[in-house]
Amino acid sequence: MQLVDKNTNVKTEVLAGVTTFLTMAYIMFAHPEILSSTGMDRNALIAVTCIAAAVATIATGLISNTPIAMAPGMGMNAYFAYSIVLGDKVAWPTALGIVFLAGSLFFLLTVIGIRKKLVEAVPHSLIYAISVGIGLFITFMGLTYIGVVVGSKATLVTAGEMTPTVIIGLVSLLVMLILSYKNIKGSLIIGILVGTLLAIIFGYVELPSKWVSLNIDISPIAFKLDIVGALKGSLFGLIFALMFIDMFDSIGTVVACSYKAGIVDKEGNITKIDQLLSIDAMATVLGSFLGTSPTTSYIESGAGIEQGGRTGLTSVVTGILFLFGLIFIPIIGIVPGYATGPALVMVGLYMMKEVTRINFSQLDEAFPAFIIVVMIALSYSISTGLAFGFISFTILKIVARKFSEIKPAMWIIAILSVLFLVL
């Protein structure tokens, strides 16, 4: 693990691993809540979430020797559930087939070097806009889980009534905000636990018959993916969109965490980026067999890095803690949606921070970013938002006669976006 070379020690790395786990443990509650809306078994999803996070994170630690954790990604799970399955009426086994193909394509592009050209083709303002748009989308999800926002025939959406469960959700959100403001680690999971405890006290949730269980069953969703069904021509746009979101989400996180962890050379290049992205892609492929949406690098890894984590030992510790989560499935299973909703709102807040990095001073940069954010949230479709953004960017650059700012790969992306909207 090169602890001495990295100027760290076992105690520091273990503490960093625990810190990373606490900051991202909410995924054990939030991810199954989102994917179960497709009809997938919730308890099986809890187990698969823990397994996918553990395997990918431990592999990252052992193979790349970096303190970066991985788990099923927020945003991509929303795209999987609400855009692909519920929005486009694709059966969840077929959607898992799409995840397999997207992960395989991501891995292939990484190996042969095309990934770099695709990344370089998309301007940074649009990459930031994707994060902001997904953040707004996830926030909307969280508010609906709490019950603060509900459907309305007159105005599409409106404010919900202040029912007891809504109040519990808002108290949970307030706890997260206060703890986050005071920089207390594990603020999201603490808030979820507070909300669940209040639900139990006031009789809205029943205690499980047993607190721990070794009866781990993932058979309801594992190895159910339909790859043949996902190969239909009409689903190509979904495969491309999912691969694209996964790729840029991973790259953004890896870049941010690598600079914090000092995993860069003298020229500022990230030394382990190909390894990390390859692990990310393979974890997505593995996850499709287990029964989950794409696995990706987590920005919460930065919390462990801030605690001094510099090697793969940090990731190994985090992964082992996720494995322990498997025996607590009965407890995790009783957590209500209005307790996990606040965590989605907080994640949305963190992702919205990227809005300050968008260049709004130039219309040909501002509008494509703006339309990505707006269309992701209002169309309830991440892929639709991306398509509108890429097409408008290309058109505005043509109008402005800034042809040199349209990279060759961007022409391809724009054409694929048009085909996606038409099909």
C-alpha positions in Angstrom: 0.0 0.0 0.0 3.1 2.3 0.1 2.0 3.9 3.4 5.4 5.4 4.1 5.9 6.7 0.6 2.4 8.4 0.9 3.3 9.9 4.3 0.5 8.0 6.1 -0.1 5.1 8.5 -2.5 2.3 9.2 -4.4 4.3 11.9 -4.9 7.3 9.6 -6.0 5.1 6.7 -8.5 3.2 8.8 -10.0 6.4 10.2 -10.3 7.8 6.7 -12.0 4.6 5.5 -14.6 4.8 8.3 -15.1 8.5 7.5 -15.8 7.8 3.8 -18.2 5.0 4.8 -20.2 7.2 7.1 -20.5 10.0 4.5 -21.9 7.6 1.8 -23.7 5.0 3.9 -27.0 6.7 3.0 -26.7 4.9 -0.4 -27.8 1.7 1.4 -31.1 3.4 2.2 -31.6 5.8 -0.7 -30.6 3.6 -3.7 -33.0 0.7 -3.0 -35.8 3.2 -2.4 -35.3 4.6 -5.9 -34.9 1.3 -7.8 -37.7 -0.4 -6.0 -40.1 2.0 -7.7 -39.6 -0.1 -10.8 -41.0 -3.2 -9.1 -37.6 -4.7 -8.2 -37.4 -6.4 -4.8 -36.3 -3.9 -2.1 -34.6 -6.3 0.3 -32.6 -7.8 -2.6 -31.7 -4.3 -3.7 -30.3 -3.5 -0.3 -28.1 -6.6 -0.4 -27.0 -5.9 -4.0 -26.2 -2.3 -3.1 -23.9 -3.4 -0.2 -22.3 -6.1 -2.4 -21.7 -3.8 -5.4 -20.3 -1.1 -3.2 -18.0 -3.5 -1.3 -16.6 -5.3 -4.3 -16.0 -2.2 -6.4 -14.5 -0.2 -3.5 -12.2 -3.0 -2.4 -11.1 -3.7 -6.0 -10.3 0.0 -6.3 -8.1 -0.1 -3.2 -6.3 -3.3 -4.2 -5.8 -2.6 -7.9 -5.3 1.2 -8.1 -4.1 1.8 -4.5 -6.2 4.9 -4.3 -8.6 6.1 -1.5 -11.6 6.4 -3.8 -14.8 4.5 -3.0 -17.4 3.3 -5.5 -21.1 2.4 -5.2 -24.3 2.5 -7.4 -24.4 6.1 -8.5 -27.0 8.7 -7.5 -28.4 10.3 -10.6 -27.8 7.2 -12.7 -30.2 5.3 -10.5 -32.8 8.0 -11.0 -32.2 7.8 -14.8 -32.5 4.0 -14.7 -35.8 4.0 -12.7 -37.6 7.2 -13.7 -36.4 7.7 -17.3 -35.7 4.2 -18.7 -38.2 2.0 -16.8 -41.1 4.2 -15.8 -40.6 6.9 -18.4 -39.8 4.9 -21.5 -41.7 1.8 -20.3 -38.7 -0.5 -20.6 -38.9 -3.6 -18.4 -36.3 -3.6 -15.6 -34.5 -6.7 -16.8 -34.1 -5.0 -20.2 -32.9 -1.9 -18.4 -30.3 -4.0 -16.7 -29.3 -5.2 -20.2 -28.8 -1.6 -21.1 -26.6 -1.1 -18.1 -24.5 -4.1 -19.2 -24.1 -2.7 -22.7 -23.4 0.9 -21.5 -20.7 -0.4 -19.0 -19.1 -2.6 -21.7 -19.1 0.3 -24.2 -17.6 2.6 -21.5 -14.8 0.0 -20.8 -14.1 -0.4 -24.5 -13.9 3.3 -25.1 -11.5 3.6 -22.1 -9.2 0.8 -23.4 -8.9 2.0 -27.0 -8.6 5.7 -26.0 -11.7 7.1 -27.6 -13.1 8.0 -24.2 -10.5 10.8 -24.0 -11.6 12.3 -27.3 -15.3 12.2 -26.3 -14.5 13.9 -23.0 -12.4 16.6 -24.7 -15.2 17.2 -27.2 -17.8 18.4 -24.6 -17.1 21.8 -23.1 -16.7 22.1 -19.4 -19.8 24.3 -19.0 -22.0 21.4 -20.3 -20.3 18.9 -18.1 -21.0 21.1 -15.1 -24.6 21.6 -16.3 -25.1 17.8 -16.3 -24.2 17.7 -12.6 -26.4 20.6 -11.8 -29.4 19.2 -13.8 -29.1 15.8 -12.1 -28.8 17.6 -8.8 -32.0 19.4 -9.4 -33.7 16.2 -10.6 -32.6 14.3 -7.5 -33.8 17.2 -5.2 -37.2 16.9 -6.9 -37.2 13.2 -6.2 -36.3 13.8 -2.5 -39.1 16.4 -2.0 -41.7 14.0 -3.5 -40.5 11.2 -1.2 -40.9 13.5 1.8 -44.3 14.7 0.5 -43.4 18.4 0.4 -44.1 18.3 -3.4 -47.1 16.4 -4.8 -48.9 16.1 -8.1 -51.6 18.5 -9.2 -53.9 18.4 -12.2 -54.2 22.2 -12.2 -50.5 23.1 -11.8 -48.7 19.8 -12.5 -47.1 20.0 -9.1 -47.9 21.8 -5.8 -47.0 21.9 -2.1 -48.2 18.9 -0.1 -50.0 19.1 3.2 -48.1 19.2 6.4 -48.9 15.6 7.5 -47.1 14.0 10.4 -44.8 12.0 8.0 -44.0 15.2 6.1 -43.0 16.9 9.3 -40.8 13.9 10.2 -39.1 14.2 6.9 -38.5 17.9 7.3 -37.1 17.3 10.8 -34.7 14.7 9.3 -33.7 17.2 6.7 -33.1 19.9 9.4 -30.9 17.4 11.3 -28.8 16.8 8.1 -28.4 20.5 7.5 -27.3 21.3 11.0 -24.8 18.5 11.2 -23.5 19.3 7.7 -23.1 22.9 8.7 -21.0 21.8 11.7 -19.0 19.5 9.5 -20.0 16.4 11.4 -19.2 13.2 9.5 -22.1 10.9 8.7 -24.7 13.7 8.7 -26.9 12.1 6.1 -27.1 8.7 7.7 -27.7 10.3 11.1 -30.6 12.3 9.6 -32.0 9.1 8.1 -31.8 7.3 11.4 -33.4 10.2 13.3 -36.3 10.2 10.8 -36.8 6.4 11.0 -36.6 6.6 14.9 -39.4 9.2 14.9 -41.5 7.1 12.6 -41.1 4.2 14.9 -41.9 6.2 18.0 -45.1 7.7 16.5 -46.2 4.3 15.1 -45.8 4.9 11.4 -43.2 2.1 11.0 -43.2 -1.3 12.7 -40.0 -2.8 14.1 -38.7 -5.8 12.2 -39.1 -9.2 13.7 -35.4 -9.6 13.9 -32.6 -7.0 13.9 -29.9 -8.9 11.9 -30.1 -11.7 9.4 -27.7 -14.0 7.6 -30.3 -15.0 5.1 -29.1 -12.9 2.2 -31.2 -13.5 -1.0 -30.5 -11.6 -4.2 -32.2 -14.1 -6.4 -35.3 -11.9 -7.2 -33.1 -9.5 -9.2 -29.7 -11.2 -9.8 -28.9 -12.6 -13.2 -32.2 -11.4 -14.6 -30.8 -8.9 -17.2 -32.1 -9.1 -20.7 -29.2 -8.2 -23.0 -30.9 -9.4 -26.2 -33.9 -7.1 -25.5 -31.5 -4.2 -24.8 -30.0 -4.6 -28.3 -33.1 -3.3 -30.0 -32.3 -0.3 -32.3 -34.8 1.9 -30.5 -32.9 1.6 -27.2 -29.5 2.7 -28.6 -30.1 6.2 -27.5 -30.7 5.0 -23.9 -27.5 3.0 -24.0 -25.5 6.0 -25.3 -27.1 8.4 -22.7 -26.4 6.0 -19.8 -22.8 5.4 -20.9 -22.3 9.2 -21.4 -23.7 10.1 -17.9 -21.7 7.3 -16.3 -18.5 8.4 -18.0 -18.7 12.1 -17.2 -19.9 11.5 -13.6 -16.9 9.2 -13.1 -14.4 11.5 -14.7 -15.6 14.5 -12.6 -15.4 12.6 -9.4 -12.0 11.0 -10.2 -10.5 14.3 -11.2 -11.8 16.1 -8.0 -10.7 13.4 -5.6 -7.3 12.7 -7.3 -6.2 16.3 -6.9 -7.2 16.2 -3.3 -5.3 12.9 -2.7 -2.3 14.0 -4.7 -2.6 11.3 -7.3 -1.1 13.5 -10.0 2.2 13.8 -11.7 4.4 16.9 -12.0 2.5 18.0 -15.1 -0.8 17.8 -13.3 -2.0 14.6 -15.1 -3.9 12.0 -13.0 -1.7 9.0 -12.8 -4.4 6.4 -12.1 -7.3 7.7 -14.2 -7.3 4.8 -16.8 -7.2 2.2 -14.0 -10.0 4.0 -12.0 -12.2 4.4 -15.1 -11.7 0.8 -16.1 -12.6 -0.5 -12.6 -15.7 1.8 -12.7 -16.8 0.4 -16.1 -16.2 -3.2 -15.0 -18.1 -2.6 -11.7 -21.0 -1.3 -13.8 -21.0 -4.5 -15.9 -20.8 -6.7 -12.7 -23.7 -4.6 -11.2 -25.9 -5.4 -14.2 -25.6 -9.1 -13.4 -26.3 -8.6 -9.7 -29.3 -6.4 -10.5 -28.4 -2.7 -10.1 -27.9 0.5 -12.0 -24.3 1.7 -12.9 -21.7 1.8 -10.2 -19.4 4.8 -10.1 -16.8 6.7 -8.1 -18.2 8.7 -5.2 -17.4 12.3 -4.4 -17.9 11.5 -0.7 -14.5 9.9 -1.0 -13.2 13.4 -0.5 -14.3 13.2 3.2 -11.9 10.3 3.8 -9.2 12.0 1.8 -9.6 15.1 4.0 -9.1 12.8 7.0 -5.7 11.8 5.6 -6.5 8.8 3.4 -3.9 8.5 0.7 -3.8 4.8 -0.3 -6.0 1.9 -1.2 -6.2 0.8 2.4 -8.8 3.6 2.9 -10.9 2.0 0.2 -10.5 -1.5 1.5 -11.8 -0.4 5.0 -14.8 1.3 3.4 -15.6 -1.7 1.3 -15.4 -4.1 4.3 -17.9 -1.8 6.2 -20.3 -2.1 3.3 -20.1 -5.9 3.7 -21.2 -5.6 7.3 -24.3 -3.8 6.1 -25.5 -7.1 4.6 -26.4 -8.5 8.0 -28.5 -5.4 8.9 -30.9 -5.7 5.9 -34.0 -6.2 8.2 -33.3 -2.8 9.9 -32.5 -1.0 6.6 -35.7 -2.5 5.1 -38.0 -0.6 7.5 -36.6 2.9 6.7 -39.5 4.9 5.1 -39.2 7.0 1.9 -39.8 10.3 3.8 -36.6 9.5 5.9 -34.4 8.8 2.8 -35.9 11.7 0.8 -34.0 14.4 2.8 -30.7 12.6 1.9 -31.6 13.0 -1.8 -32.2 16.7 -1.2 -28.8 17.1 0.4 -27.1 15.2 -2.5 -28.9 17.5 -4.9 -27.6 20.5 -3.0 -24.0 19.2 -3.3 -24.4 18.6 -7.0 -25.9 22.1 -7.6 -22.6 23.7 -6.4 -21.2 23.2 -9.9 -23.5 25.9 -11.2 -21.0 28.5 -10.2 -18.5 27.1 -12.7 -20.8 27.5 -15.7 -19.9 30.5 -18.0 -23.1 32.5 -18.3 -21.4 35.5 -19.8 -21.6 34.0 -23.4 -25.0 33.0 -24.8 -23.6 30.2 -26.9 -22.2 28.7 -23.7 -25.0 29.7 -21.3 -28.1 28.6 -23.2 -27.0 24.9 -23.8 -26.0 24.6 -20.1 -29.2 26.2 -19.0 -31.4 24.0 -21.3 -29.7 20.9 -20.0 -30.5 21.9 -16.4 -34.1 22.8 -17.1 -34.9 19.9 -19.4 -33.4 17.3 -17.1 -35.6 18.5 -14.3 -38.8 19.4 -16.1 -38.9 16.6 -18.7 -38.1 14.0 -16.0 -35.5 12.7 -18.4 -31.7 13.1 -18.1 -31.2 11.8 -21.7 -33.6 14.4 -23.1 -31.9 17.2 -21.3 -28.5 16.1 -22.6 -29.8 15.8 -26.2 -31.3 19.4 -26.1 -28.1 20.7 -24.7 -25.7 19.1 -27.2 -27.9 20.1 -30.2 -28.3 23.7 -29.1 -24.6 24.0 -28.4 -23.7 22.8 -31.9 -26.4 25.1 -33.5 -25.3 28.2 -31.6 -21.6 27.6 -32.4 -22.6 27.3 -36.1 -24.6 30.5 -36.0 -21.7 32.3 -34.2 -19.3 30.8 -36.9 -17.2 29.4 -34.1 -16.6 26.1 -36.0 -13.2 25.5 -34.4 -15.0 25.2 -31.0 -17.0 22.2 -32.3 -14.7 19.2 -31.9 -15.1 16.3 -34.4 -16.5 14.0 -31.8 -19.1 16.7 -30.8 -20.6 16.6 -34.4 -21.1 12.9 -33.8 -22.6 13.5 -30.4 -25.0 16.1 -31.8 -26.1 13.8 -34.6 -26.7 11.0 -32.1 -28.7 13.4 -30.0 -31.0 14.3 -32.9 -31.5 10.6 -33.7 -32.3 10.0 -30.0 -35.0 12.7 -29.9 -36.5 11.6 -33.3 -36.5 7.9 -32.4 
